[in-house]
Every structure is written in C-alpha cells, then in structure tokens.
Amino acid sequence: MDYDTYGSTAVELAIALANADLEPDDGVPRFLAAHDEWFTPGTSLELTASDAHQAAATARLVRAVALADSQPDVLTRLNELLALARPRPYATDHDGELHLHYAGPDAPALEQLTTTVAMGLSQVVVQHGWQRLGVCSAEGCDDVYVDTSRNASRRYCSNTCASRSTVAAYRARQKS
C-alpha cells in the first residue's frame, strides 16, 4: 500500500493517539510532548482539563473507527471524528519538502491534533478502504493498526505480537 508521506504520518499519529494511555492526569500532556513535532513551533501544549478530555474523546473515536465492522459503521464514526476537525489546509516547506498541513499554523494544540488525526485517518479510509484499519489479534493486545501490507492480510499491530502469537500456537500444538 502506498500513500502520501504527510498523510501516512498523520494516520500514524492517529494510531499512536488511539493506542496511548491517556487516562492518568498527565497522559494527554505526555502524549503531546512526545509528538511535539506535529505542532507549529511556539504552539502551547498546555491544555485545559476540558481540552484534555476532548483529546481523549478524539482517541476513543479513532479507536471506534478501527473497531467498526462495516462500511456504514465506519462512515458514521469517521464523520463524528471529522465533525470535530477544523481543517484550514496550507502549504509549507518548513522541513525542506513542500507539503500540506491540515490545521492553520496559529490553531491551538487541540485543534491541530484533532484536525491532523481526523484528516489523516479519513484519507486512508477513503483512498485505501476501511478494511485497512484493524485491532491486533494477539491475546492481551488491543492496539489499533493500519494494514499497509500488499494483500491487506495483517492481523497484528507489530512483529512482536505476531511472533508471540506464533510461539504460543506452536507451544499449544506441542502440548497436544
């Protein structure tokens, strides 16, 4: 699967948000600090309690899109996420490459995060199909992933989960 660089990394941000532990009081600020390259330099990453709650709700919506089991369900959930976005695309070459950003450079951190995540996820769903989103099949893991395999056959969020599942299946067969 081939998708544009900025869109692909925007969906990676969406997946990271969906998989992040945002529950502790410092969960959202830690996430923002760990992904500060997504924000316009000078953007305050300090959020109000309400903004932090909204960031967590955005993460739950991304997960809901990945958990959907039909196209109508995906569209409903994706449109809920897109309703939170305030896209104001602009072209930039701040990193030496000409590309689009989805939120204006003066937008607050929550708006930049929500809009980037919503637009990145929607591009993948619309261009490559809703079936490209999934939840890890490994026991004890519920991480969301984007299937970038050629034949859309991915079942695990990482090689670690795939290997752990393979070893567990092998050991179960050996016991029989």
QUIQUI-V347721 format. One record per residue. RES is the residue in one letter. SS is DSSP state (h for helix, s for strand, l for the rest). NEAR is the number of other C-alpha atoms within 10 Angstrom. Layout:
res:RES ss:SS near:NEAR
res:RES ss:SS near:NEAR
This chain:
res:M ss:l near:10
res:D ss:l near:9
res:Y ss:l near:13
res:D ss:l near:11
res:T ss:h near:10
res:Y ss:h near:15
res:G ss:h near:22
res:S ss:h near:17
res:T ss:h near:17
res:A ss:h near:25
res:V ss:h near:25
res:E ss:h near:17
res:L ss:h near:20
res:A ss:h near:28
res:I ss:h near:23
res:A ss:h near:19
res:L ss:h near:25
res:A ss:h near:24
res:N ss:h near:17
res:A ss:l near:16
res:D ss:l near:15
res:L ss:l near:20
res:E ss:l near:11
res:P ss:l near:9
res:D ss:l near:11
res:D ss:l near:11
res:G ss:h near:14
res:V ss:h near:25
res:P ss:h near:17
res:R ss:h near:16
res:F ss:h near:16
res:L ss:h near:20
res:A ss:h near:13
res:A ss:h near:10
res:H ss:l near:14
res:D ss:h near:15
res:E ss:h near:9
res:W ss:h near:17
res:F ss:l near:23
res:T ss:l near:18
res:P ss:l near:10
res:G ss:l near:8
res:T ss:l near:14
res:S ss:l near:13
res:L ss:l near:17
res:E ss:l near:15
res:L ss:l near:17
res:T ss:l near:10
res:A ss:h near:11
res:S ss:h near:9
res:D ss:h near:15
res:A ss:h near:20
res:H ss:h near:16
res:Q ss:h near:17
res:A ss:h near:23
res:A ss:h near:20
res:A ss:h near:16
res:T ss:h near:26
res:A ss:h near:23
res:R ss:h near:16
res:L ss:h near:21
res:V ss:h near:26
res:R ss:h near:24
res:A ss:h near:19
res:V ss:h near:27
res:A ss:h near:26
res:L ss:h near:16
res:A ss:l near:19
res:D ss:l near:13
res:S ss:l near:11
res:Q ss:h near:14
res:P ss:h near:10
res:D ss:h near:15
res:V ss:h near:21
res:L ss:h near:17
res:T ss:h near:14
res:R ss:h near:20
res:L ss:h near:23
res:N ss:h near:16
res:E ss:h near:16
res:L ss:h near:25
res:L ss:h near:20
res:A ss:h near:12
res:L ss:h near:14
res:A ss:l near:22
res:R ss:l near:18
res:P ss:l near:19
res:R ss:l near:14
res:P ss:l near:15
res:Y ss:s near:12
res:A ss:s near:11
res:T ss:s near:13
res:D ss:l near:9
res:H ss:l near:9
res:D ss:l near:7
res:G ss:l near:7
res:E ss:l near:8
res:L ss:l near:9
res:H ss:s near:17
res:L ss:s near:14
res:H ss:s near:21
res:Y ss:l near:26
res:A ss:l near:24
res:G ss:l near:17
res:P ss:l near:18
res:D ss:l near:13
res:A ss:l near:18
res:P ss:l near:17
res:A ss:h near:23
res:L ss:h near:22
res:E ss:h near:21
res:Q ss:h near:24
res:L ss:h near:24
res:T ss:h near:26
res:T ss:h near:28
res:T ss:h near:28
res:V ss:h near:29
res:A ss:h near:28
res:M ss:h near:24
res:G ss:h near:22
res:L ss:h near:29
res:S ss:h near:23
res:Q ss:h near:17
res:V ss:h near:20
res:V ss:h near:22
res:V ss:h near:10
res:Q ss:h near:9
res:H ss:h near:17
res:G ss:l near:13
res:W ss:h near:23
res:Q ss:h near:17
res:R ss:h near:18
res:L ss:s near:24
res:G ss:s near:23
res:V ss:s near:19
res:C ss:l near:18
res:S ss:l near:17
res:A ss:l near:20
res:E ss:l near:10
res:G ss:l near:8
res:C ss:l near:12
res:D ss:l near:15
res:D ss:l near:20
res:V ss:s near:25
res:Y ss:s near:25
res:V ss:s near:25
res:D ss:l near:20
res:T ss:l near:15
res:S ss:l near:11
res:R ss:l near:9
res:N ss:l near:8
res:A ss:l near:15
res:S ss:l near:11
res:R ss:l near:20
res:R ss:l near:16
res:Y ss:l near:23
res:C ss:l near:20
res:S ss:l near:13
res:N ss:h near:9
res:T ss:h near:11
res:C ss:h near:18
res:A ss:h near:17
res:S ss:h near:13
res:R ss:h near:13
res:S ss:h near:16
res:T ss:h near:13
res:V ss:h near:12
res:A ss:h near:14
res:A ss:h near:11
res:Y ss:h near:11
res:R ss:h near:11
res:A ss:h near:10
res:R ss:h near:9
res:Q ss:h near:8
res:K ss:h near:6
res:S ss:l near:5
